[in-house]
Amino acid sequence: MSNEILLRHDAGGIASLTLNAPASFNALSTAMLTALQTEIARLHGDQSIRVVILKGAGKAFCAGHDLREMQAARAAPDQGRAAFESLFAHCAEVMQALQNLAQPTIAQVHGIATAAGCQLAASCDLITAAPGTRFGVNGINIGLFCSTPMVALARKIPPAIAFEMLTTGAFIDATRAYEVGLINRLTTPETLDAETQTLAETLAAKLPAALRLGKAAFRDTSTLDTAEAYASASATMVENILLPDTDEGITAFLEKRKPSWA
């Protein structure tokens, strides 16, 4: 495997990003966050990519922040305050850039997704995993409440479940994560790659412009009241239906044939 900290493979309109620091369980070091930020920026403007898969090399998806790197920052005269402020701001930028990607994103999680690693998974649109995979925001166990991972997690699952995880530091397994809505596809370890690929291919087969408009609308209307959400969504529907490819899609449906999209 390449020595690069983040690998990218493109095929069939699907980009797969692999966190490639297995020795640290793919910890979100400054180097890893920078690599993710760079690649996400490239993907945002890449019209050839319709879906993005995020996965981890080795035994785990992502174990969260690099605690050794963080502890080393305490040697500074300010006891690390500036470094910690920079780290958490950087991480927040990466998570928001991932959420704001035009393309749908899928986190393929195995092993563990803990703390900022759970945040990374929850920042994706969809999650696939297999039984045995564990999710946690367990910083409280070492005296650090996972305040930033909380933001993504609490927007993904019921608040009471998120608060319990945050305050007890307890992990939930993939079955429980599926029950509370964190996971979209629960499959066997042997079929995890194939199930994720099938989901990605299903999305990649849709009209890209419609998916991009729809994802933006899904995100933007989530913070609006009902009347504002309908007004915003209606404007999106108008923009979508006026696309030539949408005209072709509706015509093809009425004519009982497959649409002829570029």
Backbone torsions as a table, in degrees:
resi	resn	phi	psi	omega
1	MET	NA	144.9	-179.7
2	SER	-58.2	152.5	177.2
3	ASN	-81.3	-3.6	178.8
4	GLU	-63.1	142.5	-176.2
5	ILE	-73.9	-21.9	177.3
6	LEU	-137.1	124.1	-179.2
7	LEU	-104.3	146.8	176.1
8	ARG	-130.6	133.0	175.6
9	HIS	-132.7	126.9	-180.0
10	ASP	-110.0	135.4	175.2
11	ALA	-161.2	130.2	175.1
12	GLY	60.5	33.2	179.8
13	GLY	79.9	8.5	-179.3
14	ILE	-116.8	126.0	176.0
15	ALA	-102.8	126.4	176.8
16	SER	-107.6	121.0	176.0
17	LEU	-104.9	127.3	-179.2
18	THR	-117.6	118.2	172.5
19	LEU	-65.1	122.6	-169.0
20	ASN	-123.3	60.8	173.5
21	ALA	-135.6	63.0	-173.0
22	PRO	-60.9	-28.2	-179.1
23	ALA	-63.5	-29.5	178.5
24	SER	-105.6	18.0	-175.6
25	PHE	54.3	39.2	176.3
26	ASN	56.9	41.6	179.1
27	ALA	-59.3	148.6	-179.1
28	LEU	-84.8	70.6	174.1
29	SER	-68.0	171.4	175.9
30	THR	-59.1	-40.1	179.6
31	ALA	-64.3	-40.6	180.0
32	MET	-67.8	-43.2	178.8
33	LEU	-62.3	-40.1	179.3
34	THR	-65.2	-42.0	178.9
35	ALA	-63.8	-42.6	178.0
36	LEU	-63.3	-44.6	-179.3
37	GLN	-60.4	-42.4	179.7
38	THR	-63.7	-45.3	-176.5
39	GLU	-71.9	-36.9	177.5
40	ILE	-62.5	-40.6	178.1
41	ALA	-62.1	-39.3	178.2
42	ARG	-66.7	-40.6	-178.5
43	LEU	-66.8	-34.9	-175.3
44	HIS	-57.4	-37.4	-178.3
45	GLY	-100.5	9.3	-177.2
46	ASP	-92.1	100.8	-177.0
47	GLN	-70.0	-16.5	-179.3
48	SER	-78.3	-16.8	-178.2
49	ILE	-99.0	125.3	-177.1
50	ARG	-103.3	-27.0	-177.7
51	VAL	-143.4	147.5	178.3
52	VAL	-122.7	129.8	174.8
53	ILE	-108.6	134.4	177.3
54	LEU	-118.0	126.7	-178.3
55	LYS	-142.6	175.4	-179.7
56	GLY	-125.5	146.5	176.5
57	ALA	-85.0	154.4	175.7
58	GLY	83.6	-146.4	-170.9
59	LYS	-86.4	-9.7	-174.6
60	ALA	-144.8	157.6	174.3
61	PHE	-71.0	-61.3	-179.9
62	CYS	-167.4	129.8	-177.7
63	ALA	-94.6	10.9	176.9
64	GLY	94.7	-158.3	-177.8
65	HIS	-64.1	157.1	178.1
66	ASP	-82.5	99.6	-174.2
67	LEU	-66.3	-33.2	177.8
68	ARG	-65.0	-42.4	177.6
69	GLU	-63.0	-40.6	-179.5
70	MET	-66.1	-43.9	-179.0
71	GLN	-65.3	-33.7	179.0
72	ALA	-63.0	-28.4	-178.9
73	ALA	-67.8	-18.8	-178.4
74	ARG	-67.7	-14.1	-179.7
75	ALA	-72.7	-13.5	-179.6
76	ALA	-69.3	156.2	-179.8
77	PRO	-55.5	-31.2	-179.6
78	ASP	-90.2	13.5	-180.0
79	GLN	62.4	20.7	174.5
80	GLY	97.6	1.0	-175.8
81	ARG	-54.0	-49.6	-177.8
82	ALA	-63.0	-40.4	180.0
83	ALA	-65.6	-41.8	-179.7
84	PHE	-67.8	-40.9	177.2
85	GLU	-60.8	-42.7	179.4
86	SER	-65.6	-43.0	-178.8
87	LEU	-61.4	-50.3	-175.7
88	PHE	-70.6	-32.2	174.9
89	ALA	-67.2	-42.4	178.8
90	HIS	-61.6	-46.0	179.8
91	CYS	-61.7	-42.6	179.1
92	ALA	-62.0	-38.2	177.7
93	GLU	-63.1	-42.6	-179.2
94	VAL	-65.7	-45.0	-179.1
95	MET	-62.4	-41.2	179.7
96	GLN	-70.8	-36.0	176.3
97	ALA	-63.8	-38.5	177.7
98	LEU	-64.9	-45.3	178.9
99	GLN	-62.8	-34.0	-175.6
100	ASN	-89.6	2.4	174.7
101	LEU	-55.3	141.0	179.6
102	ALA	-65.8	-33.7	-177.1
103	GLN	-84.6	148.8	171.2
104	PRO	-61.2	144.5	-179.0
105	THR	-121.6	143.9	179.8
106	ILE	-126.8	124.1	172.4
107	ALA	-92.2	119.9	175.0
108	GLN	-98.1	103.0	-169.4
109	VAL	-104.4	134.6	173.8
110	HIS	-139.5	160.5	178.5
111	GLY	69.8	-101.6	179.3
112	ILE	-135.8	152.0	169.3
113	ALA	-134.6	100.4	-172.0
114	THR	-119.1	147.2	175.6
115	ALA	51.1	-119.6	179.8
116	ALA	-65.5	-19.1	173.9
117	GLY	-71.0	-37.0	173.9
118	CYS	-68.4	-38.6	175.5
119	GLN	-59.3	-42.7	180.0
120	LEU	-62.1	-45.2	178.9
121	ALA	-63.7	-44.7	-178.3
122	ALA	-68.5	-19.1	177.9
123	SER	-79.2	-11.8	174.8
124	CYS	-83.3	160.3	-177.8
125	ASP	-71.8	-36.9	-176.1
126	LEU	-136.1	154.3	179.3
127	ILE	-133.5	135.0	170.7
128	THR	-117.2	148.3	179.7
129	ALA	-163.1	169.2	179.0
130	ALA	-119.3	156.3	175.3
131	PRO	-53.4	141.9	-176.5
132	GLY	102.1	-22.8	175.4
133	THR	-71.4	141.4	-178.5
134	ARG	-124.3	142.1	179.2
135	PHE	-119.9	137.3	179.0
136	GLY	-157.4	151.3	169.9
137	VAL	-122.2	71.7	-163.1
138	ASN	-98.4	18.8	179.3
139	GLY	-57.9	-29.6	-179.2
140	ILE	-57.7	-25.6	-179.5
141	ASN	-67.7	-20.7	177.2
142	ILE	-115.2	17.3	174.9
143	GLY	86.8	15.5	-178.9
144	LEU	-127.0	104.7	178.3
145	PHE	-64.8	132.5	-176.1
146	CYS	-78.8	69.4	-175.0
147	SER	-66.4	-41.6	-179.8
148	THR	-76.4	-41.8	172.7
149	PRO	-58.8	-29.8	178.6
150	MET	-55.6	-37.0	-174.3
151	VAL	-60.0	-49.4	-179.7
152	ALA	-72.2	-42.4	-175.8
153	LEU	-65.3	-43.5	-176.8
154	ALA	-70.0	-14.1	174.4
155	ARG	-93.1	-1.2	-176.3
156	LYS	-109.7	-32.4	-176.2
157	ILE	-131.0	168.2	179.6
158	PRO	-55.0	136.9	-176.6
159	PRO	-54.0	-39.7	-178.2
160	ALA	-63.9	-37.5	178.3
161	ILE	-67.8	-44.0	179.4
162	ALA	-62.0	-43.3	-178.0
163	PHE	-65.4	-38.1	177.2
164	GLU	-62.8	-44.4	178.5
165	MET	-62.1	-42.7	-177.3
166	LEU	-67.5	-37.1	-174.1
167	THR	-90.2	-27.7	179.3
168	THR	-92.5	-24.1	-175.8
169	GLY	74.7	8.0	-178.2
170	ALA	-78.4	145.3	175.5
171	PHE	-83.7	154.1	166.4
172	ILE	-115.9	144.2	179.3
173	ASP	-84.8	174.8	-174.3
174	ALA	-62.3	-35.2	-179.8
175	THR	-63.8	-45.0	177.7
176	ARG	-67.0	-39.0	178.4
177	ALA	-61.9	-35.5	177.1
178	TYR	-68.7	-40.7	-178.7
179	GLU	-63.9	-36.1	-177.0
180	VAL	-92.0	1.6	173.5
181	GLY	92.9	9.6	178.0
182	LEU	-76.2	-36.8	-178.8
183	ILE	-103.3	139.0	176.7
184	ASN	-93.9	-35.2	-179.3
185	ARG	-130.6	121.7	176.9
186	LEU	-110.8	119.0	-173.5
187	THR	-141.3	178.4	-178.9
188	THR	-78.9	157.3	177.2
189	PRO	-57.1	-35.3	-177.9
190	GLU	-69.6	-27.0	-176.3
191	THR	-109.4	7.4	-176.5
192	LEU	-60.6	-47.0	178.7
193	ASP	-58.6	-47.4	-176.9
194	ALA	-66.4	-40.0	-179.7
195	GLU	-65.8	-41.5	178.1
196	THR	-64.7	-42.6	179.7
197	GLN	-63.3	-41.4	178.8
198	THR	-62.7	-43.3	177.8
199	LEU	-62.4	-43.6	179.9
200	ALA	-63.8	-41.7	-180.0
201	GLU	-66.7	-35.1	176.8
202	THR	-61.0	-44.8	178.7
203	LEU	-69.0	-39.8	-177.4
204	ALA	-65.4	-21.8	-179.6
205	ALA	-80.3	-11.8	179.4
206	LYS	-80.7	166.1	178.2
207	LEU	-65.4	116.3	-175.7
208	PRO	-56.9	-41.7	-178.2
209	ALA	-62.7	-37.9	178.9
210	ALA	-68.0	-40.9	178.5
211	LEU	-63.3	-42.7	-178.9
212	ARG	-65.1	-44.5	176.9
213	LEU	-62.7	-43.3	-177.3
214	GLY	-66.6	-41.1	179.2
215	LYS	-63.9	-43.1	179.2
216	ALA	-62.6	-41.2	179.6
217	ALA	-66.5	-40.1	179.0
218	PHE	-59.8	-42.9	180.0
219	ARG	-70.5	-47.1	-171.6
220	ASP	-71.0	-34.0	-176.8
221	THR	-81.0	-12.0	-175.4
222	SER	-65.7	-22.7	-178.4
223	THR	-103.9	4.3	-177.3
224	LEU	-97.9	156.5	171.7
225	ASP	-74.4	172.7	-170.9
226	THR	-58.4	-47.0	-177.8
227	ALA	-64.0	-43.9	179.3
228	GLU	-65.6	-38.2	179.8
229	ALA	-64.0	-42.6	178.5
230	TYR	-65.2	-39.4	179.3
231	ALA	-63.5	-44.3	179.6
232	SER	-67.1	-44.3	-178.9
233	ALA	-66.4	-35.8	178.2
234	SER	-63.9	-40.9	177.6
235	ALA	-62.9	-38.6	177.5
236	THR	-65.7	-41.4	179.0
237	MET	-60.6	-41.1	179.2
238	VAL	-63.4	-46.9	179.4
239	GLU	-60.5	-41.0	-179.0
240	ASN	-67.0	-47.6	-173.8
241	ILE	-69.4	-21.4	178.5
242	LEU	-82.7	-4.7	176.4
243	LEU	-67.0	135.7	177.6
244	PRO	-55.3	-38.2	-179.8
245	ASP	-68.9	-29.4	176.3
246	THR	-72.9	-38.4	173.1
247	ASP	-56.3	-46.6	178.9
248	GLU	-63.9	-39.2	-179.9
249	GLY	-63.8	-43.0	178.9
250	ILE	-68.0	-43.0	178.7
251	THR	-61.0	-43.0	180.0
252	ALA	-63.4	-38.9	178.9
253	PHE	-63.5	-44.4	-179.7
254	LEU	-66.3	-30.2	179.8
255	GLU	-91.9	4.9	176.6
256	LYS	58.1	48.9	176.6
257	ARG	-142.2	169.5	177.9
258	LYS	-77.9	143.8	178.7
259	PRO	-68.6	147.0	176.9
260	SER	-100.1	88.5	179.7
261	TRP	-101.2	148.6	177.9
262	ALA	-63.9	NA	NA
